Amino acid sequence: MKRTAKPPENPAAQVLAIMQAADERERLRTSAEGEPWTVEFCVTMAQATSLLRSDPRFMAVLIDRDVPRLEWEKAVRELAKTAPHATIMLASAHKQDGLWQRVVENGGHDLLLKPLRAGEVRRAVLHAHWYATTIHPGGAA
């Protein structure tokens, strides 16, 4: 029997998105409608690390590769250290050879292609929930 990931039961579970583009924010916001998790947005690494340090409920962090003045590889490494219980994901409009591997090598977990699609976002968040509750059960509340 194949097991499937259950959605998070805690309605306070959070996804943090470092994202500026209004259209991608709206796609992500729409993907969360009707789901038992919510999305919080920020636009800088300083905001992201502050939020992650102050609120352990973030089970996933989505970094938009196209945020100006954000070095995504450095951001992935820093966020992986700041919130080891969270799944770090990169959103990119470009599917380049080896990009997923670079995400993983820097401490990330997943790559989502833009424009974001609700099904892919849901799959990634379910994986994040599994990771936060199975691998790091003391992390995301």
N, C-alpha and C positions, 0 to 999 in steps of 0.2 A: 504494500500500500504506500503510495507516494504521499509524503507529508508536504503540506504547504504552510508558508509562514502566516501567522495570524496577525491581524492589525493590532497596533498597540491598544491596550485596554485603558490606559491612563489618558484621559482627554487632555491632560496638561503636557503630554509629550510634545516636544518642540523640534522644529527644523529651523536652523538659522541659515539665511541666504545672504551672501555678500554679492550684491547685485545692484546695478544702477539702471539698466535699460527697462523702461516702463512696460514694454511689450512682454519681456521675459518675466518680469515681476507679476504681471497679470496672468500669464500662463501658469506660473507656479501657484499663485493664489487660487486660481480656478481649479487646479489639480487637487488642492487641499479641501475643496468644498465637499462636505458630506463625509470627510474622513475623520478619524478620532485623533488627529494631530493638527497642529497649527504651524504657521510659518511666521517667522519674524525676520524683517529685513534690516540690513545695515549696508554701509558703503565703504567702510574702511576696516583695516586690520585692527586698529586700536579699538574700534567699537566692538568688533567680533570677539577679540580676546577678553575684553572687559565683560561682555555678556556671558561668555563661556565660563569665566572664573566665578561669576556671581550666581549663575543659575545652572545646576547640574542636570536639569531636565532636557537640555539639548542633546538629542540622540543622533542628529545628523547635521552636517555643515555642508552647504552647497556653495562653491566658489565659482563665480562667473569669470572665465578666463579673460573676458574683454573689459573688465573693470579697469579704467585708466589708472596708471601709476601703481598697479598691483603686480608684483612678480609672483606668478601663480605657484611656481615650485617652492619658493621661499615661504609663501603663505601656507601651502599644504604642510610643510615641515613644522612650521610654528604652531599651526592649529592642532596637528597630531600630538604635539608635546603638551599643549595647553589642555586639550580634552581627549585623553587617550581612550575614553569610553565611547566617543562619538565616531560615527562613520564620516570620513572626509571624502567629498565628491567634487569633481570638476565638471563644469558645464562648458562645452566648447562647440562652436559652429563648425569646426574643422576636424574631420576624422583623419588624423595623420598616423602613419605607421609608427608604432612604438609609443604613441601618446599614453595609452592606458598603462603601459609598462612604466613610463616615467612618473605617472601619478602614483603607482604602487611603490616605486623605488623611493619616493619622497615621503612616504607614510600615509598616502591616501588609499582609498578603497574602491572607488568606482568612477566611471566616466559616463556622463550623460550628454547626448548630442542635442544641440539647439537647432531649431526651436524645440523647447521642451514639450513633451507629450505626456498627458496624464497617466497613461499606462506605465510608461517608463519611470516616471516620478514615483508612482505608487510602488512599483517593484523595488526601486532603490530605497524608499523609506521603510518598506517591510524588511528588507535586508538590514537596514540600520537598526531597526527595532530588535531583530534577532541578535545582532552583534552586541547591542547595548545590554540586552537582558541575559544573553547566554555567555558571551566571552567576558564582558565587564558588568556583571549584575549589580555592582555597587554604584555604577555611574548614573545613567539616566533613570530618574525616579519614575 
